[in-house]
């Protein structure tokens, strides 16, 4: 008795975007191409064009998918707490998908998904009676803080931190530790303090604490 061939899952826009998302998680979004996605999906590249226009259309789809993954807080919460939880949700997503921030920034067109996302953000503050300009300024301040923090922590190379009884400071070629402390006392003091914290806590928990400290400082400036 001949075995029945397994039916291939029909190709559609959602499958293509899913494949693009998975590829970006593994390799980043810069090398994403129609041919690459076609190989991942086991189809010819021309088959994709029945469901997406081109690579830019796929990136638009990835942008929408990113925004859909950001969790909005309950509307019953106070506005400031809503903004706090929304900010945490954004950082968590950008940590899980480091490429996502760059894809969002690369999009110049407003999709319906993006407009719905922005409308929900604006509604948190507009419903308190704030005007459009003040609402925009508050949201821009929060976005600047979140994006800046995410970019900073993505650039920190914690794999190079000293282990065990290794040198207590970062290595600088040709400069011994005692000279580093003499020439750069303030920064080396901070770095030594940070290393002490890592002996008792995970780096992730330290960074989360730093993020929340800064976020609460930003939010405290707004009378909402």
C-alpha positions in Angstrom: 0.0 0.0 0.0 1.5 3.3 -1.1 2.0 6.0 1.6 0.0 9.1 1.0 2.0 12.2 0.5 1.8 14.8 3.2 0.0 17.8 2.0 2.0 21.0 2.1 0.5 23.8 4.1 -1.0 26.4 1.8 1.2 29.4 1.2 -0.2 32.7 2.4 0.9 36.1 3.7 0.8 35.0 7.3 3.2 32.1 6.7 5.6 34.3 4.8 5.6 36.9 7.6 6.0 34.1 10.2 9.0 32.8 8.3 10.5 36.3 8.0 10.1 36.8 11.8 11.8 33.5 12.6 14.6 34.3 10.2 15.2 37.8 11.7 15.4 36.2 15.2 18.2 33.9 14.0 20.1 36.0 11.6 18.9 39.6 11.8 16.7 41.4 9.3 19.3 43.0 7.0 20.0 39.8 5.0 16.4 38.9 4.6 15.4 38.4 1.0 12.6 36.9 -1.1 14.9 34.0 -2.2 15.9 33.2 1.4 12.3 33.1 2.5 11.3 31.0 -0.5 14.0 28.4 0.5 12.8 28.4 4.1 9.2 27.8 3.0 10.2 25.2 0.3 8.7 27.1 -2.6 9.9 29.1 -5.6 10.6 32.8 -5.1 8.0 33.7 -7.6 5.3 32.0 -5.5 5.8 34.7 -2.8 4.7 37.5 -5.1 1.2 36.2 -5.1 0.9 37.1 -1.5 3.5 39.9 -0.9 4.6 42.7 -3.2 8.3 42.7 -2.4 10.8 42.7 0.5 9.5 46.1 1.6 6.1 44.6 1.9 7.5 41.9 4.1 9.2 44.4 6.3 5.9 46.3 6.7 4.4 43.0 7.8 7.2 42.4 10.3 6.6 45.9 11.7 2.9 45.2 12.1 3.7 41.9 13.8 6.1 43.6 16.2 3.4 46.1 17.2 0.8 43.4 17.7 3.1 41.7 20.2 3.4 44.7 22.5 0.9 44.2 25.3 -1.3 47.1 26.3 -2.3 47.3 30.0 -5.8 47.3 31.4 -7.6 50.6 30.8 -8.9 50.4 34.4 -5.4 51.3 35.6 -4.3 54.9 36.3 -2.8 56.6 33.2 0.7 56.7 34.7 0.7 53.0 35.5 -0.6 52.2 32.0 2.3 54.1 30.5 4.7 52.3 32.9 3.5 48.8 32.0 3.4 49.7 28.3 7.0 50.9 28.5 8.1 47.6 30.2 6.3 45.6 27.6 8.1 47.5 24.8 11.5 46.9 26.4 10.8 43.2 27.0 9.9 42.8 23.3 13.0 44.6 22.1 15.1 42.4 24.3 13.5 39.3 22.9 13.8 40.5 19.3 16.9 42.8 19.1 16.3 43.6 15.4 12.7 44.8 16.0 13.6 48.4 16.9 15.5 48.9 13.6 12.7 47.5 11.5 10.1 49.8 13.2 12.4 52.8 12.6 12.9 51.8 8.9 9.2 52.0 8.1 8.0 55.3 6.6 4.3 54.5 5.8 1.4 54.3 8.3 -0.3 50.9 8.2 -3.7 50.4 9.9 -2.0 48.3 12.5 0.4 51.2 13.3 -2.4 53.7 13.4 -4.4 51.5 15.8 -1.3 51.2 18.0 -0.6 54.9 18.0 -4.3 55.7 18.7 -4.3 53.4 21.7 -1.2 55.1 23.0 -2.6 58.6 22.5 -5.9 57.6 24.1 -4.3 56.9 27.4 -3.4 60.6 27.9 -6.0 62.3 25.8 -8.8 60.8 27.9 -7.3 62.6 30.9 -7.9 65.9 29.2 -4.4 66.6 28.0 -4.1 68.3 24.6 -2.5 66.7 21.5 0.8 68.6 21.8 1.4 67.7 25.5 0.4 64.1 24.9 2.9 63.9 22.0 5.7 65.3 24.1 5.1 62.9 27.0 5.0 59.9 24.6 8.1 61.1 22.8 10.0 61.5 26.1 9.1 57.9 27.0 10.0 56.5 23.6 13.3 58.3 23.7 14.1 56.8 27.1 13.1 53.3 26.2 14.9 53.2 22.8 18.0 54.8 24.3 18.2 52.3 27.1 17.6 49.3 24.8 20.3 50.4 22.4 22.7 51.0 25.2 22.2 47.6 26.8 22.4 45.8 23.5 25.9 47.3 23.0 27.3 46.3 26.4 29.5 43.2 26.0 29.0 41.4 29.3 30.8 38.3 28.0 34.1 40.1 28.7 33.4 40.7 32.4 36.2 39.3 34.7 35.5 35.9 36.2 36.4 34.6 39.6 39.8 35.9 40.7 40.5 37.6 37.4 41.4 41.2 37.1 38.8 43.4 38.8 38.7 46.0 36.0 38.2 46.0 32.3 41.3 45.2 30.3 43.0 48.2 28.5 46.0 47.2 26.5 49.2 48.6 27.9 47.7 50.1 31.0 47.9 48.3 34.3 44.9 48.3 36.7 46.5 50.6 39.3 47.1 53.2 36.6 43.5 52.9 35.3 42.2 53.7 38.8 44.5 56.7 39.1 43.7 58.2 35.7 40.0 57.4 35.6 38.9 57.2 39.3 35.2 58.0 38.7 34.5 55.5 35.9 36.6 52.7 37.4 34.8 53.3 40.7 31.5 52.8 38.9 32.7 49.7 37.1 34.1 48.1 40.3 30.8 48.7 42.0 28.9 47.1 39.1 31.1 44.1 39.2 30.4 43.7 42.9 26.7 43.7 42.2 27.2 40.9 39.6 28.6 38.6 42.3 25.2 38.6 44.1 22.7 39.2 41.3 22.2 38.4 37.7 23.1 41.0 35.1 19.5 40.8 33.8 18.1 41.8 37.2 20.5 44.6 37.6 19.6 46.1 34.2 15.9 45.7 34.9 16.4 47.6 38.2 18.3 50.4 36.3 15.6 50.5 33.6 12.8 50.8 36.1 14.6 53.5 38.1 15.0 55.6 35.0 11.5 55.0 33.8 10.0 56.0 37.2 12.2 59.2 37.1 10.8 60.1 33.7 7.2 59.4 34.6 7.5 61.4 37.8 7.9 64.5 35.7 4.4 64.3 34.3 1.4 65.5 36.1 -1.2 63.0 34.9 
